[in-house]
Amino acid sequence: MTIKNALVLGDDFKFTKSDISFGERITEISERINDDNALDADGCYVVPGFIDTHVHSCKGRSVAEGKKEAFDIMGECQAQHGTTSLCMTLSGNQPEEEMKRVAVAYAEEIKSGGKYARYVGMHFEGPFVSMVATGAAQEGSARKPDADELARYIDAAGDYIRIMTVAPEAESLESIIPLAKKHNIALSAGHTQADFETAKKGFAMGIERATHTFNAMTGLHHRNPGVVGAILDTPEVEAELICDFFHVEPSVVKIVFAVKGADKITMVSDSEVGAGMPDGRYFGSSGRFLNVKNGRTYTDDGIICGGTSFLIDGIRNLVSVGIPLEDAVKTASWNPARAVKLEKDIGSLAVGKLADIVVLDKELNIVKVFVGGKEIVKE
């Protein structure tokens, strides 16, 4: 397959007028490639497929089901929206045996390669989080960090845990850090009531990310900077950011970009079962019913619970407030690829990498999506 005459976002994250050829992997990117059957994409953008490292569900189905049918439906829906790789997120509000059951089923899906979008790992959003900052999770779901419990999750997950959300203030947090590092699990600060100093201490200990920055954590105040202040004050910490402009107000999103820079922001959707569905009532991955109203997700008691958007929506939102398209795409492709340590194969367009490719028109509508060179048929 060859795409001609497009603006191709190279691995330097600059657009150039180029042609791109690929099978399962990209074979050539150059000014002119001879191919009589090429797709003429004049006026379009060609960008790397998007990678969501914090996504629970979509299309009315959930990772918590642990069912092949659910994985296929979610993978197809996500791929149709340009998200070609998924690090599905397990809510840490379940008993250990239930979390292990889902992890085992999901590990089998990862090994199978998936039918549509590529499943590349797991994000455990807990259970080692704050007892009072569980967000939409059920009360009593948080547990003290325990290296033996983490080891059991690693065993169940087939070593596919890429990210684990933890609270910096959690008692005995230091007990799990060596094991997490040994298995290349990136610890992420979230669902936390830590103060600024405790968060900074956690970052110094080895927490390297922040889970849905601003949400379910202590906010920024000029005399009490909180976890948000610690994230902004620690250049090396990667900030997850939901860019649906509901979880975080647009001007605040722009401030984070100004402080952290596009290289240290990973866009996520945190999407729940309502993504890709009409308003209604659905059973979510958090183990309770969720209400989707005007495209926004709430529990019965009014707590925000995940999103309904896709990464392409966030990219459009960022561009609408002046973030360059190149930077917006980087936060949804290259940065998450680094987070799951798969940047050698995915996350940018370069010869030899997997042909996970999205073609966008001038209005940033999706024209074509390819996963490993295979075209995903749109709805």
Residue pairs with C-beta under 8 A, 6 or more apart in sequence:
1 21
1 22
1 23
1 39
1 355
1 370
1 373
2 19
2 20
2 21
2 22
2 33
2 35
2 37
2 38
2 39
3 19
3 20
3 21
3 38
3 39
3 41
3 46
3 357
3 359
3 368
4 19
4 33
4 35
4 38
4 39
4 40
4 41
4 42
5 17
5 19
5 40
5 41
5 42
6 17
6 18
6 19
6 20
6 41
6 42
6 44
6 45
6 46
6 359
7 15
7 16
7 17
7 18
7 44
7 45
7 46
8 15
8 16
8 17
8 18
8 19
8 20
8 29
8 46
8 349
9 15
9 45
9 46
9 47
9 48
9 326
9 329
9 348
9 349
10 16
10 18
10 29
10 348
10 349
10 350
11 348
11 349
11 350
13 326
13 327
13 329
13 330
13 334
13 348
14 326
15 45
15 325
15 326
17 31
18 29
18 30
18 31
18 46
19 28
19 29
19 30
19 31
19 32
19 33
19 35
19 38
20 26
20 28
20 29
20 33
20 46
20 349
20 357
21 27
21 28
21 29
21 33
21 35
22 355
22 357
22 370
22 373
23 355
23 373
24 354
24 355
24 372
24 373
25 352
25 353
25 354
25 355
25 372
25 373
26 349
26 350
26 351
26 352
26 353
26 354
26 355
27 351
28 351
29 349
29 350
29 351
39 359
39 368
41 359
41 367
41 368
43 361
43 362
44 359
44 360
44 361
44 362
44 367
45 325
45 359
45 360
45 361
45 362
45 364
46 349
46 357
46 358
46 359
46 360
47 329
47 333
47 349
47 357
47 358
47 360
48 329
48 333
48 334
48 346
48 347
48 348
48 349
48 356
48 357
48 358
49 82
49 83
49 84
49 85
49 333
49 346
49 356
49 357
49 358
49 369
49 370
49 371
50 82
50 83
50 84
50 85
50 311
50 312
50 315
50 329
50 332
50 333
50 358
51 83
51 84
51 85
51 86
51 87
51 120
51 332
51 333
51 336
51 337
51 340
51 346
51 347
52 78
52 83
52 85
52 86
52 87
52 268
52 269
52 271
52 310
52 311
52 332
52 336
53 87
53 123
53 162
53 163
53 240
53 266
53 268
53 336
53 339
53 340
54 87
54 89
54 123
54 125
54 163
54 211
54 212
54 240
54 268
54 269
54 270
55 78
55 83
55 86
55 87
55 88
55 89
55 268
55 269
55 270
55 271
56 62
56 63
56 64
56 88
56 89
56 91
56 270
56 271
56 272
56 273
56 284
56 285
56 286
56 306
57 63
57 64
57 74
57 271
57 272
57 273
57 275
57 284
57 285
57 306
58 74
58 77
58 78
58 271
58 272
58 273
58 275
58 276
58 277
58 310
59 73
59 74
59 76
59 77
59 273
59 275
59 276
59 277
60 73
60 273
60 274
60 276
60 277
60 282
61 67
61 69
61 70
61 73
61 74
61 273
62 70
62 272
62 273
62 283
62 284
62 285
63 70
63 71
63 74
63 88
63 89
63 90
63 102
63 106
63 285
64 90
64 91
64 94
64 102
64 285
64 287
66 101
66 102
66 104
66 105
66 106
67 105
68 109
71 106
71 109
71 114
71 115
71 119
72 115
72 116
74 86
74 88
74 117
75 86
75 114
75 115
75 116
75 117
75 119
76 115
76 116
76 117
76 376
77 275
77 276
78 84
78 86
78 116
78 117
78 310
79 116
79 117
79 369
79 371
79 376
80 366
80 369
80 376
80 377
80 378
80 379
81 276
81 310
81 311
81 312
81 366
82 310
82 311
82 312
82 358
82 366
82 369
83 117
83 310
83 311
83 312
84 117
84 118
84 346
84 356
84 358
84 369
84 370
84 371
85 117
85 118
85 119
85 120
85 336
85 337
85 342
85 346
85 356
86 117
86 118
86 119
86 120
87 119
87 120
87 121
87 122
87 123
87 162
87 163
87 336
87 339
87 340
88 106
88 119
88 122
88 123
89 122
89 123
89 124
89 125
89 270
89 285
90 99
90 102
90 103
90 106
90 122
90 123
90 124
90 125
90 285
91 125
91 126
91 137
91 285
91 286
91 287
92 99
92 124
92 125
92 126
92 127
92 128
92 129
92 137
92 141
92 142
92 165
93 126
93 127
93 134
93 137
93 138
93 141
93 286
93 287
94 102
94 141
94 287
96 127
96 149
96 152
99 124
99 127
99 153
99 156
100 152
100 153
100 156
103 122
103 153
103 156
103 157
103 158
103 161
104 156
104 157
104 158
106 119
106 122
106 157
106 160
107 122
107 156
107 157
107 158
107 160
109 119
110 119
110 120
110 121
110 122
110 158
110 160
111 158
113 119
116 371
116 376
117 371
118 346
118 354
118 356
118 371
118 372
120 162
120 340
120 342
120 346
121 160
121 161
121 162
121 163
121 340
122 157
122 160
122 161
122 162
122 163
123 161
123 162
123 163
123 164
123 165
124 153
124 161
124 163
124 164
124 165
125 165
125 190
125 191
125 211
126 134
126 137
126 141
126 142
126 143
126 165
126 166
126 191
127 141
127 142
127 143
127 149
128 142
128 143
128 144
128 145
128 146
128 150
128 164
128 166
128 167
128 170
128 173
128 176
129 142
129 165
129 166
129 167
129 170
129 190
129 191
129 192
130 142
130 167
130 169
130 170
130 191
130 192
130 193
130 194
131 142
132 193
133 167
133 191
133 192
133 193
133 216
133 217
134 141
134 142
134 191
134 216
135 191
135 215
135 216
135 303
135 304
135 305
136 286
136 288
136 299
136 303
136 304
136 305
136 306
137 191
137 286
138 286
138 287
138 288
142 167
142 191
143 149
144 170
144 171
144 172
145 166
145 170
145 171
145 172
145 173
145 175
145 176
146 172
146 175
146 176
147 175
147 176
147 178
147 179
150 164
150 176
150 179
150 180
151 179
153 161
154 161
154 179
154 183
154 185
159 183
161 183
161 185
162 184
162 185
162 186
162 339
162 340
162 341
163 185
163 186
163 187
163 188
163 209
163 339
163 340
164 180
164 185
164 186
164 187
164 188
165 187
165 188
165 189
165 190
165 191
165 211
166 173
166 176
166 187
166 188
166 189
166 190
166 202
166 207
167 173
167 189
167 190
167 191
167 192
167 193
167 194
168 189
168 192
168 194
168 198
168 199
168 201
168 202
168 203
168 207
168 227
169 192
169 193
169 194
169 198
169 202
173 202
173 205
174 205
177 187
177 205
177 206
180 186
180 187
180 206
181 206
184 341
186 208
186 209
186 339
187 206
187 207
187 208
187 209
188 207
188 208
188 209
188 210
188 211
188 240
189 199
189 202
189 203
189 207
189 209
189 210
189 211
189 217
189 227
189 231
189 237
190 210
190 211
190 212
190 216
190 217
190 240
191 211
191 216
191 217
192 199
192 216
192 217
192 218
192 227
193 217
193 218
194 202
194 217
194 218
194 226
194 227
194 230
195 218
195 224
195 226
195 227
196 224
196 225
196 226
196 227
196 229
196 230
196 233
199 218
199 226
199 227
199 229
199 230
199 231
200 230
200 233
200 234
203 230
203 234
203 236
203 237
207 237
208 236
208 237
208 238
209 237
209 238
209 239
209 240
209 266
209 339
210 217
210 227
210 231
210 237
210 238
210 239
210 240
211 217
211 240
212 240
212 241
212 242
212 247
212 268
212 270
213 228
213 231
213 239
213 240
213 241
213 248
213 256
214 228
214 247
214 248
214 252
215 242
215 247
215 248
215 270
215 304
217 226
217 227
217 228
218 224
218 226
218 227
218 228
219 226
219 227
219 228
220 226
220 228
220 229
220 232
221 229
225 232
225 233
230 237
231 237
231 239
231 260
232 256
232 259
232 260
235 260
235 264
236 264
237 264
238 264
238 265
238 266
238 335
238 339
239 256
239 260
239 264
239 265
239 266
240 265
240 266
240 267
240 268
241 248
241 253
241 256
241 265
241 266
241 267
241 268
241 331
242 248
242 267
242 268
242 269
242 270
242 307
242 314
243 253
243 267
243 309
243 313
243 314
243 315
243 317
243 318
243 331
244 269
244 307
244 308
244 309
244 313
244 314
244 317
245 253
245 317
246 296
246 304
246 307
247 270
247 304
247 307
248 256
250 317
250 321
253 317
253 318
253 321
254 321
254 322
254 323
256 265
257 265
257 323
257 327
262 323
262 327
262 328
262 330
262 331
262 335
263 330
263 335
264 335
265 331
265 335
266 331
266 335
266 336
266 339
267 311
267 314
267 315
267 318
267 328
267 331
267 332
267 335
267 336
268 311
268 336
269 275
269 307
269 309
269 310
269 311
269 313
269 314
270 306
270 307
271 306
271 307
271 308
271 309
271 310
272 282
272 284
272 285
272 286
272 290
272 297
272 305
272 306
272 307
272 308
273 282
273 283
273 284
273 285
273 290
274 280
274 282
274 290
274 292
274 295
274 297
274 306
274 308
275 307
275 308
275 309
275 310
276 308
276 310
277 292
277 308
278 292
279 292
279 293
279 294
279 295
280 291
280 292
281 289
281 290
281 291
281 292
282 289
282 290
282 292
283 289
283 290
284 290
284 297
284 305
284 306
285 306
286 299
286 305
286 306
288 299
288 300
289 299
289 300
290 297
290 298
290 299
290 305
290 306
291 297
291 298
291 299
291 300
292 308
295 308
295 309
296 304
296 308
297 304
297 305
297 306
297 307
297 308
298 304
298 305
299 305
311 332
312 358
312 364
312 366
314 328
314 332
315 325
315 328
315 329
315 332
315 364
316 364
318 327
318 328
318 331
319 325
319 328
319 364
325 364
333 346
333 347
333 348
334 343
334 347
334 348
335 347
336 347
337 343
337 346
337 347
337 348
338 347
344 353
345 353
345 354
346 353
346 354
346 356
347 353
349 357
354 372
354 373
355 370
355 372
355 373
356 370
356 371
356 372
357 368
357 369
357 370
358 366
358 368
358 369
358 370
359 366
359 367
359 368
359 369
360 366
360 367
361 367
366 378
368 375
369 375
369 376
369 378
370 376
